């Protein structure tokens, strides 16, 4: 099962990029995340990143073949932004799950449980640390629970815009762009953050930590 999971997680590194299918219907995360947000977020926003990434990568290949260095440099920003958007959102969909499928159910034992106890003093400490980091983001970005291979600890990290999490193994990521919450929560980001923990897929988090 872990091997299959790692294969799925590596799929977003392949080109051309493809919009991943969700493992649950759009309304499955209600009331934490509405069906309206999920449909727009997945079928419109994520699809746009996929489309733009493939176009930028195609243009980059053409520029490379033409040995057009200036064009290659000009395309790197689009590849970074849309590629990061594709990677981040693919991770995001995987780390959400309906409560009927175990969403929000933090393990009572095991490697993830022990690591959270060690690094945050428990689940409440983890939530507080991630939420605080998320609320500190200026503009748009992502809040992450990441595993640091150097310190061998779970740490909270933020990335701006659609920058992917580098140097860490992403365990849980929270989208802090307005399109992820505004329809449901308007500008009250704290309530969005409080509620999203009820649909976090801790089984997937355990798999990611084990792979680290």
Secondary structure, 3 states (H helix, E strand, C coil): CHHHHHHHHHHHHCCCCCCCCCCCCHHHHCCCCCHHHHHHHHHHHHHHHHHHHHHHHHHHHHHHHCCCHHHHHHHHHHHHHHHHHHHHHHHHHHCECCHHHCCCCCCCCCHHHHHHHHHHCCHHHHHHHHHHHHHCCCCCEEEEEEEECCCCEEEEEEEECCCCCCCCEEEEEEECCHHHCHHHHCCCHHHHHHHHHHHECHHHHHHHHHHC
